[in-house]
Amino acid sequence: MAKINFKPNEDRVLVEAAPAEQKTASGLIIPDTAKEKPQKGKVIAIGEGLKDKPVTVKVGDNVLYGKYSGTEINFDGKEYLIMRNSDIFGII
């Protein structure tokens, strides 16, 4: 797991997206233009939460999130997503 010096505000969560699938189940290689955006990733950092609504995930959890959730950011040469806790569907 990557150790970064970043602390999200309030109920935001920093997620490292899982890599996109390279092959189909039958073994066909997927070209870069046809790869779908991943919908799962690993929680890297979490905020403090809101006063009446704490963050429900912890660092290291593997999570599922919406296809268009979060904002892509580049930090120390790696790509991450920063999203609200409510954008996360669940822990896997």
N, CA, C and O of each residue as an XYZ file, in Angstrom:
368
protein
N       0.849     -1.174      0.000
C       0.000      0.000      0.000
C       0.894      1.236      0.000
O       1.912      1.289      0.690
N       0.496      2.206     -0.774
C       1.272      3.437     -0.898
C       1.100      4.293      0.352
O      -0.004      4.436      0.877
N       2.200      4.851      0.814
C       2.165      5.776      1.955
C       2.359      7.170      1.396
O       3.424      7.495      0.872
N       1.321      7.998      1.510
C       1.415      9.361      0.992
C       1.087     10.348      2.095
O       0.417     10.016      3.073
N       1.564     11.548      1.922
C       1.357     12.603      2.900
C       0.190     13.474      2.431
O       0.391     14.580      1.929
N      -1.024     12.964      2.601
C      -2.225     13.668      2.165
C      -3.356     13.311      3.111
O      -3.573     12.134      3.398
N      -4.073     14.301      3.595
C      -5.211     14.078      4.497
C      -6.438     14.752      3.896
O      -6.512     15.980      3.876
N      -7.419     13.963      3.398
C      -8.639     14.556      2.838
C      -9.443     15.305      3.907
O      -9.368     14.974      5.090
N     -10.196     16.296      3.492
C     -11.066     17.053      4.394
C     -12.398     16.349      4.592
O     -12.862     15.605      3.727
N     -12.999     16.594      5.736
C     -14.355     16.172      6.088
C     -14.628     14.713      5.744
O     -13.941     13.823      6.245
N     -15.623     14.455      4.895
C     -16.035     13.079      4.597
C     -15.455     12.571      3.285
O     -16.021     11.673      2.661
N     -14.340     13.134      2.866
C     -13.740     12.708      1.603
C     -12.778     11.549      1.823
O     -12.200     11.381      2.897
N     -12.626     10.745      0.751
C     -11.807      9.538      0.792
C     -10.891      9.546     -0.429
O     -11.337      9.866     -1.531
N      -9.626      9.201     -0.250
C      -8.677      9.077     -1.344
C      -8.575      7.609     -1.714
O      -8.264      6.772     -0.866
N      -8.838      7.288     -2.990
C      -8.887      5.905     -3.455
C      -7.901      5.719     -4.603
O      -7.824      6.551     -5.507
N      -7.155      4.631     -4.560
C      -6.305      4.239     -5.680
C      -7.100      3.220     -6.493
O      -7.381      2.121     -6.013
N      -7.460      3.583     -7.719
C      -8.285      2.721     -8.564
C      -7.515      1.466     -8.953
O      -6.307      1.507     -9.186
N      -8.235      0.354     -9.019
C      -7.650     -0.896     -9.490
C      -7.341     -0.753    -10.978
O      -8.021      0.000    -11.675
N      -6.335     -1.457    -11.472
C      -6.029     -1.362    -12.905
C      -7.170     -1.905    -13.755
O      -7.888     -2.813    -13.337
N      -7.330     -1.347    -14.944
C      -8.374     -1.796    -15.866
C      -8.057     -3.213    -16.354
O      -6.895     -3.609    -16.447
N      -9.101     -3.954    -16.658
C      -8.934     -5.325    -17.145
C      -8.154     -5.325    -18.455
O      -8.423     -4.510    -19.337
N      -7.187     -6.236    -18.588
C      -6.374     -6.348    -19.792
C      -6.943     -7.355    -20.791
O      -6.767     -7.218    -22.002
N      -7.638     -8.384    -20.252
C      -8.194     -9.454    -21.095
C      -9.630     -9.745    -20.691
O     -10.033     -9.498    -19.555
N     -10.391    -10.270    -21.635
C     -11.747    -10.723    -21.331
C     -11.662    -12.095    -20.672
O     -10.582    -12.682    -20.603
N     -12.776    -12.603    -20.193
C     -12.814    -13.920    -19.568
C     -12.404    -15.021    -20.547
O     -11.867    -16.050    -20.138
N     -12.658    -14.803    -21.836
C     -12.305    -15.810    -22.846
C     -10.879    -15.652    -23.360
O     -10.442    -16.443    -24.195
N     -10.132    -14.638    -22.876
C      -8.737    -14.488    -23.236
C      -8.428    -13.463    -24.305
O      -7.269    -13.313    -24.693
N      -9.440    -12.747    -24.795
C      -9.197    -11.718    -25.799
C      -8.574    -10.493    -25.139
O      -9.000    -10.083    -24.059
N      -7.581     -9.916    -25.776
C      -6.921     -8.724    -25.251
C      -7.768     -7.498    -25.578
O      -8.193     -7.306    -26.718
N      -8.006     -6.675    -24.564
C      -8.821     -5.471    -24.720
C      -7.908     -4.304    -25.097
O      -6.961     -4.015    -24.366
N      -8.168     -3.623    -26.222
C      -7.342     -2.465    -26.577
C      -7.590     -1.299    -25.627
O      -8.643     -1.219    -24.994
N      -6.609     -0.391    -25.530
C      -6.714      0.756    -24.615
C      -7.957      1.594    -24.869
O      -8.540      2.132    -23.927
N      -8.368      1.712    -26.112
C      -9.528      2.542    -26.446
C     -10.844      1.930    -25.981
O     -11.841      2.642    -25.862
N     -10.870      0.640    -25.717
C     -12.106     -0.030    -25.317
C     -12.158     -0.370    -23.827
O     -13.162     -0.902    -23.352
N     -11.104     -0.072    -23.094
C     -11.080     -0.401    -21.664
C     -12.061      0.477    -20.914
O     -12.178      1.677    -21.165
N     -12.768     -0.157    -19.980
C     -13.722      0.582    -19.153
C     -13.038      1.081    -17.897
O     -12.093      0.471    -17.396
N     -13.530      2.191    -17.405
C     -13.021      2.782    -16.178
C     -13.317      1.824    -15.017
O     -14.456      1.383    -14.867
N     -12.320      1.496    -14.199
C     -12.572      0.572    -13.083
C     -13.534      1.179    -12.062
O     -13.601      2.397    -11.902
N     -14.276      0.310    -11.378
C     -15.232      0.746    -10.364
C     -14.879      0.210     -8.994
O     -15.714      0.189     -8.090
N     -13.630     -0.225     -8.843
C     -13.186     -0.674     -7.528
C     -11.778     -0.174     -7.298
O     -11.041      0.123     -8.239
N     -11.419     -0.087     -6.028
C     -10.099      0.399     -5.679
C      -9.824      0.221     -4.200
O     -10.629     -0.349     -3.463
N      -8.660      0.726     -3.777
C      -8.225      0.592     -2.398
C      -8.178      1.972     -1.747
O      -7.676      2.929     -2.336
N      -8.705      2.063     -0.529
C      -8.710      3.319      0.222
C      -7.290      3.591      0.711
O      -6.669      2.751      1.362
N      -6.789      4.786      0.382
C      -5.431      5.183      0.746
C      -5.436      6.138      1.933
O      -4.565      6.052      2.798
N      -6.412      7.054      1.984
C      -6.502      8.020      3.090
C      -7.955      8.420      3.279
O      -8.734      8.408      2.327
N      -8.320      8.772      4.499
C      -9.692      9.199      4.801
C      -9.662     10.498      5.597
O      -8.685     10.811      6.277
N     -10.763     11.246      5.491
C     -10.926     12.467      6.279
C     -11.502     12.161      7.652
O     -11.737     11.003      7.995
N     -11.724     13.198      8.424
C     -12.242     13.053      9.789
C     -13.726     12.701      9.815
O     -14.211     12.168     10.813
N     -14.449     12.986      8.749
C     -15.888     12.787      8.732
C     -16.601     14.064      9.147
O     -15.971     15.029      9.577
N     -17.897     14.057      9.015
C     -18.711     15.193      9.444
C     -19.133     14.990     10.896
O     -19.053     13.879     11.419
N     -19.578     16.054     11.539
C     -19.936     15.997     12.959
C     -20.995     14.931     13.239
O     -20.895     14.204     14.228
N     -21.996     14.833     12.387
C     -23.085     13.884     12.610
C     -23.014     12.656     11.708
O     -23.913     11.816     11.748
N     -21.958     12.532     10.890
C     -21.858     11.415      9.956
C     -20.393     11.006      9.777
O     -19.681     11.621      8.983
N     -19.930      9.981     10.500
C     -18.534      9.566     10.391
C     -18.256      8.833      9.075
O     -19.173      8.336      8.422
N     -16.985      8.776      8.703
C     -16.559      8.026      7.519
C     -16.693      6.538      7.836
O     -16.277      6.094      8.906
N     -17.269      5.765      6.916
C     -17.582      4.363      7.186
C     -16.547      3.377      6.661
O     -16.704      2.171      6.847
N     -15.499      3.860      6.013
C     -14.439      2.975      5.517
C     -13.151      3.301      6.266
O     -13.038      4.340      6.917
N     -12.181      2.389      6.162
C     -10.884      2.647      6.784
C      -9.781      2.428      5.754
O     -10.001      1.801      4.717
N      -8.618      2.939      6.042
C      -7.471      2.808      5.135
C      -7.183      1.327      4.902
O      -7.119      0.540      5.846
N      -7.010      0.961      3.640
C      -6.727     -0.425      3.276
C      -7.937     -1.191      2.780
O      -7.784     -2.265      2.199
N      -9.144     -0.667      2.994
C     -10.359     -1.343      2.513
C     -10.406     -1.329      0.991
O     -10.029     -0.343      0.358
N     -10.873     -2.430      0.410
C     -11.167     -2.491     -1.018
C     -12.638     -2.137     -1.178
O     -13.497     -2.738     -0.533
N     -12.932     -1.163     -2.036
C     -14.284     -0.628     -2.134
C     -14.785     -0.626     -3.572
O     -14.006     -0.647     -4.524
N     -16.115     -0.600     -3.702
C     -16.797     -0.405     -4.980
C     -17.402      0.986     -4.976
O     -17.945      1.432     -3.965
N     -17.306      1.678     -6.118
C     -17.855      3.028     -6.228
C     -18.475      3.200     -7.601
O     -18.280      2.366     -8.485
N     -19.221      4.276     -7.781
C     -19.896      4.547     -9.042
C     -18.933      4.808    -10.182
O     -17.815      5.274     -9.965
N     -19.368      4.509    -11.397
C     -18.527      4.644    -12.580
C     -18.005      6.064    -12.771
O     -16.865      6.250    -13.198
N     -18.811      7.048    -12.467
C     -18.409      8.442    -12.668
C     -18.190      9.172    -11.347
O     -18.282     10.398    -11.296
N     -17.903      8.439    -10.292
C     -17.675      9.032     -8.973
C     -16.274      9.596     -8.860
O     -15.332      9.105     -9.483
N     -16.157     10.620     -8.066
C     -14.856     11.145     -7.712
C     -14.228     12.058     -8.739
O     -14.707     12.208     -9.863
N     -13.143     12.659     -8.311
C     -12.348     13.552     -9.140
C     -10.950     12.966     -9.239
O     -10.334     12.632     -8.227
N     -10.452     12.843    -10.464
C      -9.120     12.287    -10.654
C      -8.078     13.337    -10.279
O      -8.161     14.488    -10.709
N      -7.092     12.928     -9.468
C      -5.984     13.810     -9.119
C      -4.683     13.050     -9.311
O      -4.654     11.822     -9.225
N      -3.619     13.776     -9.568
C      -2.297     13.210     -9.732
C      -1.466     13.659     -8.538
O      -1.313     14.858     -8.305
N      -0.929     12.708     -7.783
C      -0.172     13.019     -6.577
C       1.090     12.174     -6.577
O       1.007     10.946     -6.616
N       2.233     12.793     -6.536
C       3.527     12.092     -6.564
C       3.650     11.145     -7.754
O       4.219     10.061     -7.627
N       3.119     11.548     -8.908
C       3.243     10.746    -10.118
C       2.253      9.602    -10.247
O       2.309      8.857    -11.226
N       1.349      9.438     -9.293
C       0.333      8.377     -9.360
C      -1.045      9.004     -9.454
O      -1.272     10.115     -8.975
N      -1.963      8.275    -10.081
C      -3.330      8.767    -10.221
C      -4.208      8.199     -9.109
O      -4.165      7.009     -8.800
N      -5.001      9.087     -8.520
C      -5.933      8.717     -7.457
C      -7.284      9.340     -7.755
O      -7.410     10.213     -8.614
N      -8.289      8.875     -7.028
C      -9.617      9.479     -7.055
C      -9.905     10.009     -5.660
O      -9.629      9.342     -4.663
N     -10.453     11.196     -5.596
C     -10.915     11.718     -4.318
C     -12.432     11.852     -4.426
O     -12.946     12.487     -5.347
N     -13.135     11.251     -3.479
C     -14.600     11.225     -3.535
C     -15.177     11.323     -2.134
O     -14.475     11.148     -1.138
N     -16.454     11.602     -2.081
C     -17.153     11.635     -0.794
C     -17.429     10.200     -0.331
O     -17.548      9.279     -1.138
N     -17.524     10.044      0.965
C     -17.843      8.741      1.545
C     -19.152      8.194      0.971
O     -19.284      6.983      0.791
N     -20.115      9.063      0.684
C     -21.416      8.623      0.163
C     -21.335      8.104     -1.272
O     -22.271      7.450     -1.732
N     -20.234      8.379     -2.000
C     -20.057      7.857     -3.354
C     -19.633      6.393     -3.361
O     -19.672      5.737     -4.402
N     -19.229      5.882     -2.205
C     -18.785      4.498     -2.099
C     -19.998      3.609     -1.831
O     -20.770      3.849     -0.903
N     -20.150      2.564     -2.672
C     -21.287      1.658     -2.548
C     -21.085      0.642     -1.429
O     -22.037      0.305     -0.725
N     -19.869      0.154     -1.256
C     -19.633     -0.836     -0.218
C     -18.200     -1.330     -0.205
O     -17.397     -0.983     -1.071
N     -17.896     -2.138      0.785
C     -16.574     -2.706      0.973
C     -16.597     -4.143      0.451
O     -17.538     -4.892      0.714
N     -15.547     -4.523     -0.294
C     -15.476     -5.908     -0.806
C     -14.303     -6.627     -0.179
O     -14.068     -7.799     -0.475
